Amino acid sequence: MVSYLDTEQGRRLAFHKTEGRAPGVVFLGGFMSDMSGTKAVYLEDWARAQGRAFLRFDYSGHGESSGTFEEGCIGDWAEDAFAAVSALTEGPQILVGSSMGGWIALLLARRMPARIAGLVGVAAAPDFTEDSMWPALSAAQQAEIATTGKTLLPNDYDSKPYPLTRRLFEDGRRQLVLRSPLALPFRVRLVQGTADTAVATAVPLRLMEHATCPDLRLTLVKDADHRFSAPECLALITQAIDEVSAP
């Protein structure tokens, strides 16, 4: 049954928490996705079978949490993640960030490094609003955002278009993690498909080059797409969690 966390910002976050041994695992979902996705539910089942603590939740404006997607931005969702990890978990956690969740995980790493035992990025998309989304918009779409405050972008994964707002891009520029030193003082594993049309393989390579980390490895899977949800891909995610969890 879903539970709810009321944050200091007045948002109500829906979550599912599984009790278990440490270090716990926290799943951070992607842009306009929710905690009922294949990866989140698979990892919850895996964690339960392993006797490990696990947390999945919806950012505000996503899934069963309060607010609308259009109202939110990267900073809001990172604040939601900080609130969820702070209030609902104990001790160091393994963060599993999918797509935008990878960016959120890196923001948490910068803000609360002592609470993070390791990080797994699944098609992680740091800085995507600035580096891929904004440049991909047409001049007309960029002008529409400047004049009306938003534009609608077709969504390859859903019939509902993405509402892209001026606030999303302006806030995204304040949350960038690849322009200044990024210390990741724990094990990091990145997994990525070569057929991913949303996040280019250049992105994890850039993150590897940029971050300061004692043990950071990237696994590329030929022909895997952005969902990264085939059985062999899901197995790689749990393998990566085991690797970053090792003593």
C-alpha positions in Angstrom: 0.0 0.0 0.0 1.3 3.4 -0.9 2.4 5.8 1.9 3.0 9.5 1.9 5.6 11.9 3.1 4.8 15.6 3.6 7.8 17.8 2.9 8.9 21.2 4.3 8.0 22.6 0.9 4.4 21.6 1.3 4.6 18.7 -1.2 3.2 15.3 -0.6 5.4 12.5 -1.9 4.0 9.0 -2.5 6.4 6.1 -1.7 6.8 2.4 -1.1 9.4 1.4 1.5 10.7 -2.1 2.2 12.5 -2.8 5.5 15.7 -4.7 5.4 19.4 -4.8 5.9 21.9 -2.0 5.1 23.0 -0.5 2.9 19.5 0.3 1.6 18.8 0.9 -2.0 16.9 4.1 -3.2 15.5 4.2 -6.8 15.4 7.6 -8.4 13.1 7.6 -11.5 13.3 9.5 -14.7 11.7 12.5 -16.3 7.9 12.2 -16.4 8.1 8.6 -15.2 6.9 7.1 -11.9 7.7 4.5 -9.2 5.5 1.9 -10.8 7.9 1.4 -13.8 9.6 -1.9 -14.6 13.0 -1.2 -13.1 11.6 0.2 -9.8 9.3 -2.7 -9.2 11.9 -5.3 -10.3 14.5 -3.8 -7.9 12.0 -3.8 -5.1 11.3 -7.5 -5.6 15.0 -8.2 -5.8 15.8 -6.2 -2.7 13.0 -8.0 -0.8 14.4 -11.4 -1.9 17.8 -10.3 -0.7 16.5 -9.0 2.6 17.7 -5.5 1.8 16.0 -2.2 2.6 14.5 -0.5 -0.5 12.8 2.8 -1.3 10.9 3.9 -4.4 8.9 7.2 -4.5 7.4 9.7 -6.9 8.7 13.2 -7.3 6.1 15.9 -7.0 4.1 16.2 -10.2 4.8 12.6 -11.0 2.8 9.4 -10.3 0.8 9.5 -7.1 2.5 12.5 -5.5 1.0 16.0 -5.3 1.3 18.8 -7.8 1.5 18.8 -11.6 4.5 18.0 -13.7 4.4 21.4 -15.4 5.0 23.1 -12.1 8.2 21.3 -11.3 11.9 21.5 -12.2 15.1 19.7 -11.5 15.8 21.6 -8.3 12.3 20.7 -7.0 12.7 17.1 -7.8 16.2 17.0 -6.2 14.7 18.6 -3.1 12.0 15.9 -3.1 14.7 13.2 -3.3 16.7 14.8 -0.5 13.6 14.9 1.7 12.8 11.3 0.9 16.3 10.0 1.6 16.6 12.1 4.8 13.2 11.2 6.3 12.7 7.6 5.1 16.1 6.0 5.2 18.8 5.4 7.8 22.5 5.3 7.2 24.4 5.3 3.9 22.3 4.3 0.8 22.9 3.0 -2.6 21.4 5.4 -5.1 20.1 3.9 -8.4 19.3 6.8 -10.8 17.6 6.1 -14.0 17.9 8.8 -16.8 17.0 12.1 -15.0 17.3 10.1 -11.8 21.1 9.8 -12.5 21.3 13.6 -12.5 19.3 13.8 -9.2 21.6 11.2 -7.7 24.7 13.3 -8.6 23.0 16.3 -7.0 22.4 14.3 -3.8 26.0 13.1 -4.0 27.1 16.8 -3.9 24.7 17.7 -1.1 24.9 14.7 1.2 27.9 12.5 0.4 28.1 11.0 3.9 24.7 9.4 3.3 25.7 7.7 0.1 27.4 4.3 0.0 27.5 3.9 -3.8 25.8 5.0 -7.0 24.4 3.2 -10.0 23.5 5.3 -13.1 21.2 3.7 -15.6 21.3 5.7 -18.8 22.2 8.6 -16.5 21.4 12.0 -18.0 23.2 14.8 -16.0 22.6 18.3 -17.4 20.2 17.0 -20.1 18.0 20.1 -20.1 21.0 22.3 -21.1 23.1 19.9 -23.2 20.5 17.9 -25.2 16.9 19.1 -24.7 17.4 22.8 -25.3 19.6 22.5 -28.3 17.2 19.9 -29.9 14.3 22.5 -29.8 13.6 24.4 -32.9 14.1 28.2 -33.0 10.3 28.5 -33.0 10.0 26.3 -29.9 12.7 28.2 -28.1 10.9 31.5 -29.0 7.6 30.0 -27.7 9.2 29.2 -24.4 10.7 32.7 -24.1 7.4 34.4 -25.0 4.7 32.2 -23.5 6.7 30.3 -20.8 6.3 26.8 -22.3 6.1 24.5 -25.3 4.8 21.0 -25.8 7.1 18.3 -27.0 5.9 14.9 -28.4 6.7 12.0 -26.0 8.1 8.8 -27.6 7.1 6.8 -24.5 3.6 8.1 -23.9 0.7 9.7 -25.7 0.9 12.8 -23.5 3.4 15.4 -24.7 6.0 16.8 -22.4 5.2 20.4 -21.3 8.7 22.1 -21.3 8.7 25.3 -19.3 11.0 28.3 -19.1 11.4 27.5 -15.4 12.6 24.0 -16.2 15.4 25.3 -18.3 16.3 28.3 -16.1 16.4 26.1 -13.0 18.3 23.4 -14.9 21.1 25.8 -15.5 21.4 26.3 -11.8 21.7 22.5 -11.2 24.4 21.6 -13.7 27.0 19.1 -12.4 29.4 18.7 -15.3 30.7 22.3 -15.2 32.3 22.4 -11.8 34.3 19.8 -9.7 32.2 16.7 -8.9 33.6 14.5 -6.2 32.1 11.0 -5.9 33.9 9.4 -2.9 32.4 6.0 -3.3 32.0 3.3 -5.9 30.1 4.2 -9.1 28.8 2.0 -11.8 27.2 3.3 -15.0 25.2 1.1 -17.4 24.0 2.3 -20.8 22.6 0.9 -24.0 24.2 1.7 -27.4 20.8 2.0 -29.0 19.6 4.6 -26.5 18.2 7.5 -28.6 17.5 9.7 -25.5 21.0 9.6 -23.9 24.0 9.4 -26.1 26.9 7.1 -25.1 29.0 10.3 -25.0 27.2 11.3 -21.8 28.5 8.6 -19.5 31.9 9.0 -21.0 31.9 12.7 -20.3 30.8 12.0 -16.7 33.6 9.5 -16.3 36.1 12.0 -17.5 34.7 14.8 -15.4 34.1 13.2 -12.0 36.7 12.5 -9.3 36.0 9.0 -8.1 38.1 6.1 -6.7 36.2 3.4 -8.6 34.0 4.3 -11.5 33.2 1.9 -14.3 31.0 2.0 -17.4 29.2 -1.0 -19.0 27.8 -0.5 -22.5 25.2 -3.0 -23.8 25.0 -3.4 -27.5 21.5 -2.7 -28.9 19.9 -1.9 -25.5 17.6 1.1 -25.6 16.8 3.8 -23.1 14.3 1.7 -21.1 17.1 -0.7 -20.2 14.5 -3.1 -19.0 15.2 -6.4 -20.8 16.0 -9.3 -18.4 19.7 -9.1 -19.1 19.7 -5.4 -18.5 17.9 -5.7 -15.2 20.4 -8.3 -14.2 23.2 -5.9 -14.9 21.6 -3.3 -12.6 21.5 -5.7 -9.7 25.1 -6.8 -10.4 26.1 -3.2 -10.3 24.3 -2.7 -7.0 26.2 -5.7 -5.6 29.5 -4.3 -6.8 29.1 -0.9 -5.2 27.8 -2.5 -2.0 30.8 -4.8 -1.5 32.9 -4.1 1.6 
